[in-house]
Amino acid sequence: MEPLTAERTAPVATPLGTTPLGTTPLGTAPPNLDGAGQASLDCSLDCEALGTRGVNRTLQALESGAGARLLNPRGRHNLAVGVAEPVAITVEGNAGYFLGGQCGRSDGTGPDIVVDGFVGWSVGENLMGGTVRVRGSASQSAGSSARGGTIVVEGDASLRAGISLKGGTLVIAGDAGAMTGFMAQSGTILIGGEAGHGLGDSLYEAVIYVQGPIASLGADAVVEELTADDVLAVEKLVQASGFDHIEPENVTRVASARQLYHFSTHHHGAY
């Protein structure tokens, strides 16, 4: 990504259709982002000038189909959280913890968020709908407790990716760290690289697909035979994510052995 110029880092527009203090609206809407499926971005928000609360209030007030570009995120936490409407958001730079958390609606609709950089812990935490795409790597707990929507990581994901997943979808182009899918209750995780130790520990009804080698499986996780339905499901995720290095017919399916649903003294050694 090209560095921000002095002209681009000047405070720019906040709410759509208003004249914000100390800001300048974009003269023209930029073109759609390649592969992101985003609508035109109607305004730019300077994170340093507005602060996290000001940025989020503006994003939450956007009408369906609108869009915004966030400038100077510089690792700021809690950006683009609680956005329910299907709007387009681009973050130009690295973001901190909880980027895109608690976004979307229970019907699966929500914002389309693209981060042109890396993200900290828990990107897409408790996501309800919409998409979050990270063009770099993600720190720990990516997609934690996501109930819907899709989180796409174009780099690697650190420890406990997809922890306590509750129906969302997490797609990782590269490697995933240890304990990925820990206590994932439902949903899908697709890993295009290697998986670390303890994959799928205490897994419930979620399913994990892995392209590369698996360091070790967690408690109550087992490798199951790949079915035609699995191949079709992975093909759809590959098409949606653009990760064509993943071969749907050659992934490994990891699911729950269903021995730890209820505590039993007969299985105490597995806990």
BAFI-3210 file (N, C-alpha, C; in Angstrom, 3 decimals, decimal comma, padded with zeros to 6 digits):
// residues 271
n [1|2|3|4|5|6|7|8|9|10|11|12|13|14|15|16|17|18|19|20|21|22|23|24|25|26|27|28|29|30|31|32|33|34|35|36|37|38|39|40|41|42|43|44|45|46|47|48|49|50|51|52|53|54|55|56|57|58|59|60|61|62|63|64|65|66|67|68|69|70|71|72|73|74|75|76|77|78|79|80|81|82|83|84|85|86|87|88|89|90|91|92|93|94|95|96|97|98|99|100|101|102|103|104|105|106|107|108|109|110|111|112|113|114|115|116|117|118|119|120|121|122|123|124|125|126|127|128|129|130|131|132|133|134|135|136|137|138|139|140|141|142|143|144|145|146|147|148|149|150|151|152|153|154|155|156|157|158|159|160|161|162|163|164|165|166|167|168|169|170|171|172|173|174|175|176|177|178|179|180|181|182|183|184|185|186|187|188|189|190|191|192|193|194|195|196|197|198|199|200|201|202|203|204|205|206|207|208|209|210|211|212|213|214|215|216|217|218|219|220|221|222|223|224|225|226|227|228|229|230|231|232|233|234|235|236|237|238|239|240|241|242|243|244|245|246|247|248|249|250|251|252|253|254|255|256|257|258|259|260|261|262|263|264|265|266|267|268|269|270|271]
n.u [000,847|000,565|002,302|000,644|000,121|000,985|-001,140|-003,235|-003,411|-004,468|-007,111|-010,249|-013,559|-016,414|-019,534|-021,858|-023,187|-022,994|-021,296|-018,540|-016,601|-013,437|-012,803|-012,543|-014,513|-014,287|-013,622|-014,442|-015,939|-014,002|-012,889|-014,380|-013,097|-010,761|-011,870|-013,137|-015,799|-017,058|-019,131|-019,048|-016,898|-017,987|-017,038|-014,219|-012,661|-010,780|-008,983|-007,342|-008,113|-010,840|-011,123|-011,776|-014,477|-015,837|-015,399|-016,713|-019,364|-020,045|-019,825|-021,804|-024,021|-024,268|-026,127|-027,696|-025,775|-024,002|-020,605|-017,286|-013,962|-011,317|-008,783|-005,405|-005,397|-003,495|-003,063|-005,136|-007,531|-010,761|-012,116|-014,666|-016,848|-019,938|-021,509|-024,350|-025,641|-025,553|-022,895|-019,954|-016,669|-013,392|-010,272|-007,419|-004,611|-002,905|-004,821|-006,036|-007,134|-010,235|-011,348|-014,083|-015,876|-018,935|-020,655|-023,217|-026,325|-028,780|-029,852|-027,799|-026,924|-024,842|-022,012|-019,387|-016,198|-012,881|-009,509|-006,568|-004,017|-002,541|-004,131|-005,051|-005,868|-008,794|-010,317|-013,366|-014,893|-017,619|-019,174|-022,109|-023,164|-022,347|-019,061|-015,573|-012,500|-009,092|-006,168|-003,664|-001,983|-003,491|-003,765|-004,164|-007,067|-008,843|-012,002|-013,421|-016,124|-017,876|-021,030|-022,202|-021,809|-018,672|-015,197|-012,206|-008,857|-005,988|-003,373|-001,541|-002,983|-002,951|-002,747|-005,517|-007,502|-010,812|-011,933|-014,494|-016,382|-019,543|-021,228|-020,345|-018,100|-014,723|-011,967|-008,717|-005,855|-003,174|-001,127|-002,407|-002,448|-001,712|-004,300|-006,426|-009,852|-010,746|-013,139|-015,131|-018,407|-020,306|-020,320|-017,771|-014,336|-011,694|-008,481|-005,732|-003,069|-000,716|-001,695|-001,528|-000,588|-003,000|-005,373|-008,779|-009,526|-011,720|-013,917|-017,206|-019,889|-018,810|-016,890|-013,679|-011,483|-008,416|-005,696|-002,911|-000,327|-001,117|-000,200|-000,947|-003,884|-006,511|-008,128|-010,713|-011,030|-011,211|-010,074|-012,062|-013,659|-013,590|-016,340|-018,500|-020,134|-018,587|-016,419|-017,743|-018,591|-016,121|-015,155|-016,891|-016,121|-013,503|-013,877|-015,254|-013,371|-011,128|-008,844|-007,142|-005,122|-005,850|-006,899|-009,854|-010,557|-008,496|-008,225|-008,089|-010,547|-011,657|-013,397|-015,713|-015,327|-017,322|-017,244|-016,936|-019,150|-020,708|-019,666|-017,902|-016,765|-015,554|-014,152|-012,275|-009,553|-009,292|-009,834]
n.v [-001,187|002,202|004,861|007,177|010,430|013,863|015,406|013,585|012,830|014,927|016,221|014,938|014,356|013,815|013,088|012,025|014,236|016,507|019,414|018,966|019,937|021,284|019,592|018,165|017,286|014,503|015,080|013,497|010,261|007,370|004,608|001,272|-001,202|-003,612|-006,891|-006,726|-006,195|-003,879|-000,985|002,383|004,608|007,069|009,056|010,245|009,489|010,848|009,237|010,159|012,809|012,634|010,709|007,506|007,128|009,147|008,357|005,842|006,536|007,992|006,024|004,241|005,717|005,789|005,346|002,518|001,076|003,149|004,420|004,506|005,690|004,991|006,892|007,087|005,023|003,673|001,461|001,707|000,736|-000,961|-000,018|000,622|-000,760|-002,310|-001,690|-001,854|-001,649|-002,528|-001,353|000,035|-000,166|000,934|000,449|002,195|001,110|-000,339|-001,907|-002,103|-003,972|-005,823|-004,972|-004,316|-005,590|-006,982|-006,382|-006,109|-007,923|-010,270|-011,602|-012,054|-009,992|-007,067|-004,848|-004,363|-004,767|-003,782|-004,190|-002,623|-003,738|-004,992|-006,636|-006,490|-008,347|-010,428|-009,758|-009,049|-009,937|-011,524|-011,165|-010,623|-010,446|-009,734|-008,915|-009,187|-008,371|-008,946|-007,691|-008,259|-010,007|-011,574|-011,083|-012,761|-014,852|-014,405|-013,761|-014,524|-015,952|-015,356|-015,086|-015,081|-014,067|-013,450|-013,802|-012,966|-013,675|-012,649|-013,194|-014,787|-016,306|-015,900|-017,442|-019,401|-018,845|-018,384|-019,111|-020,325|-020,109|-019,411|-019,977|-018,371|-017,770|-018,436|-017,738|-018,466|-017,590|-018,306|-019,759|-021,110|-020,522|-022,225|-024,074|-023,331|-022,955|-023,651|-024,847|-024,297|-023,865|-023,900|-023,433|-022,631|-023,197|-022,490|-023,286|-022,289|-022,917|-024,279|-025,880|-025,200|-026,694|-028,584|-028,349|-027,638|-028,205|-029,428|-029,197|-028,570|-028,509|-027,263|-027,209|-027,873|-027,193|-028,049|-027,190|-027,648|-029,395|-030,700|-029,893|-031,065|-032,630|-031,314|-032,023|-034,342|-033,882|-035,058|-036,546|-036,718|-038,470|-036,956|-035,632|-035,365|-033,183|-031,697|-030,995|-029,367|-027,314|-026,213|-025,406|-023,276|-021,473|-020,990|-019,730|-017,437|-016,212|-015,968|-017,468|-019,290|-021,130|-023,122|-026,438|-027,868|-030,623|-031,802|-031,099|-031,503|-032,739|-031,787|-032,614|-032,969|-035,587|-036,026|-036,857|-035,333|-033,810|-033,934|-034,054|-036,871|-039,381|-041,476|-040,423|-038,754|-038,389|-037,143|-034,487]
n.w [000,000|-000,829|000,849|003,068|001,987|002,801|002,075|002,053|004,695|006,024|008,134|007,269|005,836|008,033|009,128|006,597|004,167|005,718|007,100|008,584|011,476|010,914|008,758|005,443|002,751|000,485|-002,936|-005,096|-005,407|-004,727|-006,840|-006,825|-004,550|-005,552|-005,783|-003,333|-003,345|-002,572|-002,046|-003,418|-001,654|000,401|002,131|004,076|007,168|009,694|012,010|014,056|014,361|014,997|016,968|018,548|019,425|018,023|015,366|015,321|015,962|013,703|011,692|012,518|011,989|009,272|006,270|004,682|002,095|001,872|002,390|003,883|004,461|006,625|007,921|009,129|011,240|012,823|014,578|016,384|018,835|018,810|016,510|014,071|015,281|016,262|014,014|012,176|009,676|006,117|004,961|003,356|004,459|004,645|006,092|006,278|006,922|009,809|012,412|015,824|018,669|018,516|016,075|013,999|015,671|017,028|014,900|012,306|011,646|012,940|010,786|009,087|007,473|007,083|007,605|005,125|005,639|005,092|005,836|005,240|006,151|009,194|012,032|015,527|018,501|018,394|016,004|014,383|016,523|018,027|015,751|013,846|011,264|007,785|006,415|007,204|006,036|006,205|005,034|005,814|008,436|011,369|014,865|018,044|018,655|016,468|015,095|017,362|019,082|017,000|015,575|013,113|009,658|007,848|008,275|006,844|006,480|005,000|005,509|008,080|011,049|014,536|017,810|019,021|017,076|015,976|018,402|020,482|018,456|017,066|014,897|012,862|010,033|009,377|007,462|006,597|004,926|005,267|007,818|010,937|014,424|017,590|019,278|017,681|016,912|019,430|021,602|019,732|018,780|016,679|013,096|010,602|009,899|007,785|006,835|005,066|005,215|007,479|010,580|014,042|017,254|019,169|017,698|017,307|019,935|022,382|020,720|019,426|017,466|015,289|012,206|010,935|008,304|006,815|004,825|004,908|006,859|010,160|013,378|015,852|017,212|019,290|022,474|022,108|019,404|016,078|012,994|010,158|007,450|004,259|002,578|-000,354|000,029|001,788|000,134|-001,721|-000,024|000,758|-001,731|-002,285|-000,295|-001,047|-003,517|-002,662|-001,003|-002,590|-002,346|-004,069|-003,830|-002,232|-002,271|-002,638|-002,640|-001,321|001,319|004,921|007,041|010,181|013,065|015,844|018,245|019,959|022,638|024,858|025,460|027,744|031,095|032,175|034,329|033,125|031,063|032,117|031,765|029,351|029,549]
ca.u [000,000|001,368|002,210|-000,249|000,791|000,554|-002,470|-004,235|-003,524|-005,166|-008,450|-011,240|-014,984|-017,051|-020,845|-022,258|-024,183|-022,841|-020,027|-017,931|-015,597|-012,044|-012,660|-012,780|-015,064|-013,646|-014,248|-015,111|-015,889|-012,981|-013,435|-014,558|-011,881|-010,663|-012,143|-013,784|-017,237|-017,539|-019,735|-018,187|-016,677|-018,524|-016,324|-013,055|-012,670|-009,450|-009,107|-006,665|-008,886|-012,167|-011,107|-012,493|-015,917|-016,357|-015,396|-017,750|-020,689|-020,286|-020,045|-023,091|-025,086|-024,315|-027,275|-027,395|-025,185|-022,983|-019,285|-016,330|-012,555|-010,707|-007,385|-004,575|-005,825|-002,271|-003,205|-006,173|-008,452|-012,223|-012,609|-015,743|-017,610|-021,361|-022,112|-025,368|-026,101|-024,653|-022,111|-018,585|-015,684|-011,999|-009,338|-006,149|-003,494|-003,070|-005,808|-005,763|-008,045|-011,697|-011,779|-015,280|-016,614|-020,367|-021,272|-024,187|-027,625|-028,982|-030,209|-026,566|-026,507|-023,957|-021,030|-018,277|-015,038|-011,580|-008,373|-005,332|-002,932|-002,653|-005,064|-004,739|-006,712|-010,256|-010,973|-014,682|-015,422|-019,080|-019,771|-023,429|-023,359|-021,405|-017,736|-014,362|-011,345|-007,819|-005,189|-002,427|-002,189|-004,321|-003,254|-004,897|-008,521|-009,594|-013,340|-013,910|-017,560|-018,643|-022,298|-022,575|-020,868|-017,436|-013,936|-011,200|-007,510|-005,145|-002,077|-001,638|-003,744|-002,226|-003,356|-006,948|-008,396|-012,111|-012,309|-015,908|-017,156|-020,952|-021,994|-019,658|-017,139|-013,378|-011,130|-007,346|-005,052|-001,906|-001,102|-003,179|-001,695|-002,169|-005,638|-007,434|-011,121|-010,992|-014,525|-015,989|-019,691|-020,854|-019,657|-016,748|-013,006|-010,880|-007,087|-005,027|-001,694|-000,564|-002,422|-000,684|-000,957|-004,281|-006,429|-010,128|-009,674|-013,068|-014,798|-018,592|-020,460|-018,096|-016,051|-012,433|-010,814|-007,019|-004,975|-001,567|-000,182|-001,652|000,804|-001,608|-005,291|-006,857|-008,996|-012,004|-011,044|-010,835|-010,097|-013,141|-013,598|-014,095|-017,470|-018,762|-020,678|-017,449|-015,689|-018,556|-018,538|-014,796|-015,098|-017,595|-015,288|-012,340|-014,344|-015,604|-012,173|-010,087|-007,656|-007,143|-004,074|-006,484|-007,490|-010,976|-010,610|-007,313|-008,167|-008,391|-011,721|-011,541|-014,675|-015,745|-015,604|-018,548|-017,052|-016,825|-020,349|-021,097|-018,571|-018,031|-015,528|-014,933|-013,311|-011,599|-008,198|-009,316|-010,118]
ca.v [000,000|003,399|005,630|008,323|011,699|014,924|015,851|012,588|012,673|016,066|015,837|014,945|014,383|012,936|012,591|012,265|015,264|017,599|020,126|018,739|020,899|020,984|018,500|018,489|016,110|014,075|015,683|012,461|008,942|006,524|003,398|000,126|-001,925|-004,858|-008,114|-006,532|-006,100|-002,761|000,166|003,554|005,166|008,414|010,046|009,784|009,853|010,875|008,647|010,991|014,032|012,363|009,765|006,254|007,299|009,947|007,527|004,811|007,168|008,336|004,793|003,679|006,563|005,678|004,650|001,326|001,329|004,203|003,896|005,436|005,293|005,421|007,274|007,163|004,166|003,540|000,454|002,099|-000,342|-000,796|000,711|000,032|-001,721|-002,043|-001,159|-002,834|-001,518|-002,998|-000,245|-000,321|000,517|000,574|000,960|002,361|000,917|-001,359|-001,642|-002,806|-005,006|-005,810|-004,337|-004,923|-006,386|-006,785|-005,771|-006,877|-008,287|-011,708|-012,194|-012,247|-008,775|-006,230|-004,070|-004,990|-004,059|-004,207|-003,589|-002,659|-003,855|-006,052|-006,345|-007,069|-009,419|-010,558|-009,115|-009,644|-010,566|-011,529|-010,713|-011,174|-010,523|-008,949|-009,494|-008,464|-008,904|-008,402|-007,903|-008,705|-011,096|-011,261|-011,558|-013,845|-014,948|-013,878|-014,319|-015,118|-015,925|-014,845|-015,804|-015,063|-013,319|-014,103|-013,113|-013,460|-013,209|-012,959|-013,643|-015,828|-015,991|-016,373|-018,428|-019,468|-018,310|-019,055|-019,602|-020,217|-019,751|-019,754|-019,959|-017,580|-018,431|-017,871|-018,263|-018,008|-018,001|-018,880|-020,673|-020,786|-020,866|-023,279|-024,025|-022,795|-023,650|-024,088|-024,765|-023,771|-024,536|-024,133|-022,594|-023,252|-022,604|-023,010|-022,876|-022,563|-023,315|-025,264|-025,648|-025,450|-027,748|-028,497|-027,917|-028,109|-028,698|-029,305|-028,787|-029,031|-028,828|-026,579|-028,048|-027,211|-027,756|-027,622|-027,537|-028,116|-030,339|-030,351|-030,239|-032,045|-032,372|-031,081|-032,999|-034,670|-033,563|-036,207|-036,383|-037,475|-038,621|-035,825|-035,999|-034,479|-031,942|-030,944|-030,434|-028,279|-026,210|-025,589|-024,717|-022,000|-020,586|-020,621|-018,745|-016,200|-015,596|-015,780|-018,230|-020,407|-022,108|-024,192|-027,476|-028,370|-032,072|-032,294|-030,590|-032,440|-032,355|-032,050|-032,400|-033,425|-036,993|-035,990|-037,573|-034,390|-032,973|-033,951|-034,604|-038,249|-039,870|-042,431|-039,681|-037,682|-038,178|-036,367|-033,076]
ca.w [000,000|-000,887|002,092|003,055|001,755|003,712|001,647|002,400|006,128|006,613|008,575|006,197|006,185|009,019|008,703|005,220|003,947|006,671|007,006|009,880|011,900|010,615|007,813|004,041|002,082|-000,750|-004,099|-005,875|-004,784|-005,331|-007,469|-005,954|-004,231|-006,294|-005,074|-002,038|-003,528|-001,788|-002,707|-003,413|-000,333|000,293|002,926|004,806|008,575|010,278|013,347|015,038|014,581|015,542|018,072|018,308|019,605|016,924|014,159|015,404|015,882|012,301|010,946|012,924|011,445|007,816|005,707|003,896|000,787|001,956|002,699|004,489|004,541|007,877|007,772|010,335|012,354|013,627|015,618|017,349|019,188|018,802|015,348|013,270|016,074|016,417|012,784|011,790|008,293|005,057|004,430|002,983|005,302|004,415|007,094|005,574|007,835|010,837|013,455|017,064|019,138|018,340|014,828|013,419|016,641|017,267|013,718|011,551|012,216|013,079|009,491|008,320|006,784|007,875|006,837|004,403|006,177|004,574|006,532|004,449|007,113|010,178|013,114|016,819|019,029|018,298|014,874|014,124|017,739|018,154|014,493|013,580|009,827|007,001|006,200|007,579|005,311|006,658|003,964|006,453|009,386|012,532|016,146|018,693|018,817|015,324|014,944|018,612|019,361|015,863|015,432|011,706|008,840|007,413|008,524|005,912|006,813|003,851|006,012|009,095|012,262|015,704|018,704|019,354|016,047|015,971|019,727|020,837|017,270|017,306|013,661|011,849|009,142|009,438|006,384|006,788|003,771|005,709|008,954|012,133|015,618|018,486|019,871|016,765|017,014|020,801|022,051|018,669|018,953|015,343|012,099|009,760|009,820|006,683|006,990|003,819|005,496|008,535|011,831|015,200|018,189|019,858|016,781|017,592|021,307|022,960|019,620|019,495|016,157|014,216|011,360|010,528|007,136|006,805|003,600|005,211|007,970|011,479|014,386|016,716|017,470|020,674|023,126|021,509|017,972|015,253|011,542|009,563|005,992|003,490|001,736|-001,491|000,578|002,316|-001,002|-002,257|000,945|000,670|-003,029|-002,154|000,523|-001,873|-004,490|-001,968|-000,428|-003,595|-001,959|-005,011|-003,523|-001,465|-003,113|-001,831|-002,538|-000,601|002,689|005,994|007,825|011,619|013,739|017,229|018,520|020,779|023,894|025,969|025,563|029,160|031,892|032,608|034,957|032,216|030,110|032,858|031,258|028,092|029,801]
c.u [000,882|001,213|001,266|000,559|000,285|-000,846|-003,545|-004,410|-004,165|-006,561|-009,457|-012,607|-015,390|-018,443|-021,175|-023,299|-024,098|-021,526|-019,339|-016,852|-014,212|-011,829|-012,984|-013,314|-014,271|-014,377|-015,008|-014,996|-014,838|-013,607|-013,591|-013,225|-011,879|-010,931|-012,887|-015,292|-017,845|-018,204|-018,742|-018,086|-016,994|-017,757|-015,120|-013,099|-011,254|-009,548|-008,430|-007,481|-010,195|-012,155|-011,962|-014,005|-016,527|-016,423|-016,554|-019,158|-021,034|-020,584|-021,412|-024,268|-025,194|-025,562|-026,814|-026,874|-024,134|-021,635|-018,377|-014,949|-011,985|-009,218|-006,699|-005,076|-004,691|-002,443|-004,258|-007,143|-009,912|-012,752|-013,700|-016,490|-019,086|-022,032|-023,090|-025,707|-025,085|-023,952|-020,701|-017,605|-014,292|-011,127|-007,958|-004,984|-003,820|-004,086|-005,504|-006,791|-009,486|-012,170|-013,015|-016,093|-018,084|-021,056|-022,323|-025,460|-027,776|-029,380|-028,995|-026,104|-025,620|-022,952|-020,019|-017,038|-013,765|-010,490|-007,132|-004,134|-003,168|-003,677|-004,608|-005,716|-008,174|-010,895|-012,309|-015,288|-016,943|-019,770|-021,112|-023,672|-022,389|-020,068|-016,658|-013,201|-010,086|-006,763|-003,796|-002,710|-002,992|-003,680|-004,230|-006,418|-009,315|-010,950|-013,926|-015,413|-018,399|-019,877|-022,784|-021,539|-019,606|-016,243|-012,882|-009,855|-006,576|-003,733|-002,249|-002,520|-003,038|-003,073|-004,874|-007,850|-009,703|-012,523|-013,791|-016,768|-018,591|-021,795|-021,359|-018,715|-015,815|-012,522|-009,751|-006,503|-003,800|-002,070|-001,988|-002,439|-002,329|-003,582|-006,669|-008,712|-011,441|-012,446|-015,449|-017,295|-020,403|-020,172|-018,555|-015,456|-012,263|-009,483|-006,324|-003,585|-001,651|-001,387|-001,528|-001,236|-002,340|-005,428|-007,774|-010,330|-011,077|-014,077|-016,207|-019,074|-019,804|-017,239|-014,838|-011,848|-009,399|-006,331|-003,628|-001,530|-000,733|-000,645|000,265|-003,060|-005,506|-007,758|-010,326|-012,126|-010,552|-010,844|-011,189|-012,981|-014,242|-015,211|-017,603|-019,325|-019,572|-016,687|-016,434|-018,508|-017,212|-014,639|-015,756|-016,776|-014,063|-012,730|-014,629|-014,367|-011,117|-008,822|-007,545|-005,982|-004,631|-007,173|-008,607|-010,988|-009,452|-007,194|-008,470|-009,574|-011,511|-012,872|-014,595|-016,014|-016,813|-018,441|-017,059|-018,025|-020,785|-019,970|-018,886|-016,706|-014,807|-013,959|-012,477|-010,207|-008,146|-009,493|-008,831]
c.v [001,237|004,210|006,806|009,596|012,738|015,393|014,886|012,463|013,880|015,640|015,980|014,579|013,414|012,570|012,942|013,378|016,410|018,308|020,025|019,767|020,408|019,869|018,962|017,262|015,772|014,677|014,685|011,143|008,093|005,301|002,287|-000,557|-003,254|-006,046|-007,946|-006,465|-004,930|-001,701|001,319|004,126|006,655|009,466|009,409|010,319|009,766|010,399|009,502|012,245|013,760|011,513|008,550|006,430|008,098|009,169|006,535|005,393|007,524|007,093|004,195|004,476|006,476|004,919|003,472|001,704|002,415|003,577|004,955|004,815|005,860|005,663|007,322|006,290|003,905|002,615|000,769|000,935|000,058|000,051|-000,080|-001,053|-001,317|-001,430|-002,204|-002,812|-002,090|-001,827|-000,735|000,514|000,008|001,240|001,007|002,318|-000,147|-000,930|-002,504|-003,877|-004,754|-005,045|-005,064|-005,760|-006,006|-006,074|-006,699|-007,175|-009,804|-012,387|-012,374|-011,037|-007,943|-005,522|-004,945|-004,193|-004,652|-003,457|-003,746|-002,664|-005,044|-005,651|-007,041|-008,164|-009,276|-009,724|-009,821|-010,340|-010,409|-010,956|-011,401|-011,370|-009,611|-009,652|-008,572|-009,130|-008,178|-008,719|-008,222|-009,907|-010,618|-011,838|-012,570|-013,698|-014,301|-014,559|-014,910|-014,882|-015,354|-015,719|-015,879|-014,275|-014,111|-013,219|-013,770|-012,836|-013,623|-013,381|-014,821|-015,358|-016,632|-017,338|-018,282|-018,788|-019,097|-019,609|-019,321|-019,727|-020,253|-019,644|-019,155|-018,428|-017,691|-018,544|-017,628|-018,506|-018,747|-019,850|-020,173|-021,304|-021,962|-022,997|-023,332|-023,638|-024,147|-023,816|-024,124|-024,563|-024,817|-023,153|-023,354|-022,466|-023,286|-022,424|-023,275|-022,985|-024,415|-024,877|-026,033|-026,541|-027,499|-028,045|-028,509|-028,641|-028,395|-028,775|-029,334|-029,368|-028,053|-027,579|-027,234|-027,950|-027,182|-028,109|-028,185|-029,111|-029,787|-030,805|-031,270|-031,642|-032,144|-032,170|-033,113|-034,243|-034,770|-035,819|-037,284|-037,527|-037,423|-036,307|-035,027|-033,146|-031,066|-030,259|-029,243|-027,065|-025,477|-024,845|-023,342|-021,003|-020,118|-019,551|-017,404|-015,462|-015,256|-016,540|-019,486|-021,376|-023,277|-025,156|-028,165|-029,882|-032,649|-031,748|-031,719|-031,907|-032,758|-031,692|-032,986|-034,927|-037,151|-036,824|-036,647|-033,461|-032,840|-034,611|-036,030|-038,689|-040,868|-041,751|-038,614|-037,399|-037,345|-034,879|-032,293]
c.w [000,000|000,386|001,949|002,862|002,740|003,372|002,110|003,909|006,801|007,040|007,443|006,738|007,268|008,547|007,257|005,162|004,933|006,408|008,355|010,188|011,534|009,637|006,411|003,338|000,832|-001,937|-004,945|-005,143|-005,479|-005,974|-006,450|-005,715|-004,966|-005,382|-003,772|-002,155|-002,788|-002,663|-002,687|-002,013|-000,380|001,079|003,580|006,224|009,114|011,725|014,414|015,364|015,318|016,801|017,773|018,405|018,456|015,632|014,202|015,349|014,443|011,477|011,269|012,371|009,930|007,368|004,864|002,514|000,780|002,284|003,269|004,495|005,843|007,663|009,137|011,490|013,344|014,827|016,661|017,571|018,940|017,647|014,636|014,036|016,131|015,210|012,249|010,306|007,295|004,362|004,141|003,793|004,943|005,466|006,452|006,556|008,867|011,894|014,667|017,384|018,686|017,110|014,292|014,376|016,734|016,109|013,105|012,318|012,219|011,777|008,585|007,544|007,705|006,998|006,125|004,770|005,596|005,314|005,669|005,395|008,025|011,250|014,391|017,205|018,573|017,192|014,622|015,326|017,801|016,908|014,289|012,086|009,114|006,869|006,749|006,859|005,771|005,608|004,504|007,331|010,586|013,785|016,741|018,609|017,692|015,246|016,212|018,790|018,225|015,640|013,987|010,934|008,535|007,705|007,645|006,261|005,687|004,251|006,948|010,247|013,443|016,543|018,810|018,333|016,077|017,316|020,002|019,669|017,427|016,041|012,552|011,007|009,210|008,371|006,503|005,627|004,191|006,864|010,091|013,351|016,452|018,990|018,973|016,870|018,409|021,213|021,009|018,647|017,634|014,390|011,392|009,825|008,672|006,803|005,741|003,994|006,537|009,765|012,999|016,101|018,795|018,980|017,198|018,993|021,834|021,949|019,848|018,082|015,012|013,441|010,915|009,332|007,068|005,529|003,919|006,358|009,279|012,528|015,360|016,887|018,963|021,219|022,397|020,050|017,184|013,779|010,981|008,039|005,303|002,557|000,565|-001,019|001,160|001,188|-001,588|-001,325|000,872|-000,651|-002,946|-001,337|-000,254|-002,887|-003,821|-001,463|-001,468|-003,291|-002,822|-004,818|-002,724|-002,421|-002,322|-001,635|-001,722|000,821|003,669|006,807|009,282|012,271|015,145|017,313|019,429|022,052|025,111|026,085|027,016|029,942|032,319|033,214|034,060|031,253|030,808|032,322|030,003|028,315|030,006]
res [m|e|p|l|t|a|e|r|t|a|p|v|a|t|p|l|g|t|t|p|l|g|t|t|p|l|g|t|a|p|p|n|l|d|g|a|g|q|a|s|l|d|c|s|l|d|c|e|a|l|g|t|r|g|v|n|r|t|l|q|a|l|e|s|g|a|g|a|r|l|l|n|p|r|g|r|h|n|l|a|v|g|v|a|e|p|v|a|i|t|v|e|g|n|a|g|y|f|l|g|g|q|c|g|r|s|d|g|t|g|p|d|i|v|v|d|g|f|v|g|w|s|v|g|e|n|l|m|g|g|t|v|r|v|r|g|s|a|s|q|s|a|g|s|s|a|r|g|g|t|i|v|v|e|g|d|a|s|l|r|a|g|i|s|l|k|g|g|t|l|v|i|a|g|d|a|g|a|m|t|g|f|m|a|q|s|g|t|i|l|i|g|g|e|a|g|h|g|l|g|d|s|l|y|e|a|v|i|y|v|q|g|p|i|a|s|l|g|a|d|a|v|v|e|e|l|t|a|d|d|v|l|a|v|e|k|l|v|q|a|s|g|f|d|h|i|e|p|e|n|v|t|r|v|a|s|a|r|q|l|y|h|f|s|t|h|h|h|g|a|y]
***
